[in-house]
Amino acid sequence: MTLPPLPDNAVRLGVAVDDWRAAIRASGDALVAAGATLDAYTDRMIQVIDEFGSYIVIAPGLALAHARPGADILSDALSVVTLAEPVSFGHPHNDPVRVILGLAVTTPDSHVTSVASLANVFNDSAAIPALADAQSIDEVRSVLGIAVDPAA
């Protein structure tokens, strides 16, 4: 299984935010900057949390921001945002969050495949702290098991 593309401009490290909404907005803005989504997708990611709660906080310190496939997703992509200071999403066990993964996929099948691939990454308990402390895009890619382009 493979993860969706992670363009350079979809990685934001050490971002300062005031709350979970701003954290999700940063994740969505990274997907927009990568050309994968429109701003409306970011709004839908926030609506998912408003409607269903903090279930997107899937592990201690890690949130998986996403919404259903829709016309506001232009291509499959992943974004990674690390926070300068953790924020609370209201999850009873996994708050506070330092890493937000933004997932945009065009089909339900690619959603299932992407989530399964991410689950494999985070079976390693060192993955979340390593992402939270990453200082470069190459470090982020290494943690996620995404090949680093030697020509870059």
C-alpha positions as CSV (number, residue, x, y, z in Angstrom):
1,M,0.0,0.0,0.0
2,T,1.2,3.5,-0.7
3,L,0.3,6.9,0.7
4,P,-1.0,9.8,-1.4
5,P,1.6,12.2,-2.7
6,L,3.2,14.6,-0.2
7,P,4.3,17.7,-2.2
8,D,6.9,19.9,-0.6
9,N,4.4,22.8,-0.2
10,A,2.1,20.5,1.7
11,V,4.5,20.2,4.7
12,R,4.5,23.0,7.4
13,L,6.8,22.6,10.4
14,G,6.5,24.4,13.7
15,V,3.3,26.2,12.9
16,A,1.9,28.5,15.7
17,V,-1.9,28.2,16.1
18,D,-4.4,29.2,18.8
19,D,-6.8,26.3,18.6
20,W,-7.8,23.1,16.8
21,R,-9.7,25.1,14.1
22,A,-6.6,27.0,13.2
23,A,-4.6,23.7,13.2
24,I,-7.1,22.2,10.7
25,R,-7.0,25.4,8.6
26,A,-3.2,25.1,8.4
27,S,-3.5,21.5,7.2
28,G,-6.1,22.5,4.7
29,D,-4.1,25.5,3.5
30,A,-1.2,23.2,2.9
31,L,-3.4,21.0,0.7
32,V,-4.7,24.1,-1.2
33,A,-1.0,25.2,-1.7
34,A,-0.2,21.8,-3.1
35,G,-3.0,22.2,-5.7
36,A,-4.9,19.2,-4.3
37,T,-8.0,20.9,-2.9
38,L,-10.0,24.0,-2.9
39,D,-10.7,26.1,0.2
40,A,-14.1,24.5,0.5
41,Y,-12.5,21.2,1.5
42,T,-10.8,22.8,4.5
43,D,-14.2,24.1,5.6
44,R,-15.6,20.6,5.2
45,M,-12.8,19.1,7.3
46,I,-13.8,21.6,10.1
47,Q,-17.5,20.7,9.7
48,V,-16.7,17.0,10.2
49,I,-15.2,17.8,13.6
50,D,-18.1,20.1,14.5
51,E,-20.6,17.4,13.6
52,F,-18.9,14.2,14.8
53,G,-16.4,15.4,17.4
54,S,-12.7,14.7,17.9
55,Y,-12.6,11.2,16.6
56,I,-10.0,12.4,14.1
57,V,-7.5,12.5,16.9
58,I,-6.5,8.9,16.2
59,A,-3.6,8.5,18.5
60,P,-1.9,10.4,21.3
61,G,-0.7,13.7,19.7
62,L,-2.0,12.9,16.2
63,A,-5.0,14.1,14.2
64,L,-6.1,12.9,10.8
65,A,-8.0,15.8,9.2
66,H,-10.2,14.6,6.3
67,A,-13.7,14.8,4.8
68,R,-15.5,12.6,2.2
69,P,-14.4,12.8,-1.4
70,G,-16.1,15.7,-3.2
71,A,-15.8,18.2,-6.1
72,D,-13.5,20.3,-3.9
73,I,-10.7,17.7,-4.1
74,L,-8.7,18.0,-7.2
75,S,-6.2,15.2,-6.6
76,D,-5.1,12.8,-3.9
77,A,-2.6,14.3,-1.5
78,L,-1.4,14.3,2.0
79,S,-0.4,17.3,4.1
80,V,1.7,17.3,7.3
81,V,1.6,20.1,9.8
82,T,3.5,20.1,13.0
83,L,2.7,22.6,15.7
84,A,5.0,24.8,17.7
85,E,2.7,24.2,20.8
86,P,0.2,21.4,21.0
87,V,-3.6,22.1,20.9
88,S,-6.6,20.4,22.4
89,F,-9.3,18.9,20.1
90,G,-11.4,17.7,23.1
91,H,-10.4,14.1,22.7
92,P,-10.7,12.3,26.1
93,H,-7.4,10.3,25.7
94,N,-5.3,11.5,22.7
95,D,-5.0,15.3,23.4
96,P,-3.1,17.4,23.1
97,V,-2.2,17.2,19.4
98,R,1.2,18.2,17.8
99,V,0.8,16.6,14.4
100,I,-2.0,17.1,11.9
101,L,-2.1,15.0,8.8
102,G,-4.5,16.3,6.1
103,L,-5.9,13.6,3.8
104,A,-7.6,14.4,0.6
105,V,-8.6,11.6,-1.7
106,T,-10.9,11.5,-4.7
107,T,-12.5,8.1,-4.1
108,P,-13.8,6.0,-1.2
109,D,-11.4,3.2,-2.1
110,S,-8.4,5.5,-2.0
111,H,-9.6,6.7,1.4
112,V,-9.6,3.1,2.8
113,T,-6.2,2.3,1.2
114,S,-4.6,5.6,2.5
115,V,-5.9,5.1,6.0
116,A,-4.6,1.5,6.1
117,S,-1.2,2.7,4.9
118,L,-1.1,5.4,7.6
119,A,-2.0,2.8,10.2
120,N,1.0,0.8,9.2
121,V,3.2,3.9,9.6
122,F,1.8,4.6,13.1
123,N,2.2,1.0,14.3
124,D,5.7,2.3,15.2
125,S,5.3,4.2,18.5
126,A,8.2,6.4,17.6
127,A,6.6,7.7,14.5
128,I,4.4,10.5,16.1
129,P,7.2,12.0,18.2
130,A,9.6,11.7,15.2
131,L,7.1,13.6,13.0
132,A,6.4,16.2,15.8
133,D,10.2,16.9,16.0
134,A,11.0,16.8,12.3
135,Q,13.1,19.7,11.1
136,S,12.9,19.1,7.4
137,I,10.6,17.8,4.6
138,D,13.0,14.9,4.1
139,E,12.7,13.9,7.8
140,V,8.9,13.9,7.4
141,R,9.1,11.7,4.3
142,S,11.5,9.4,6.0
143,V,9.2,8.9,9.0
144,L,6.2,8.2,6.7
145,G,8.2,5.8,4.5
146,I,8.0,8.0,1.5
147,A,11.0,7.9,-0.8
148,V,13.1,11.0,-0.7
149,D,14.0,12.3,-4.1
150,P,17.9,12.3,-4.2
151,A,17.8,14.9,-7.0
152,A,15.9,17.3,-4.8
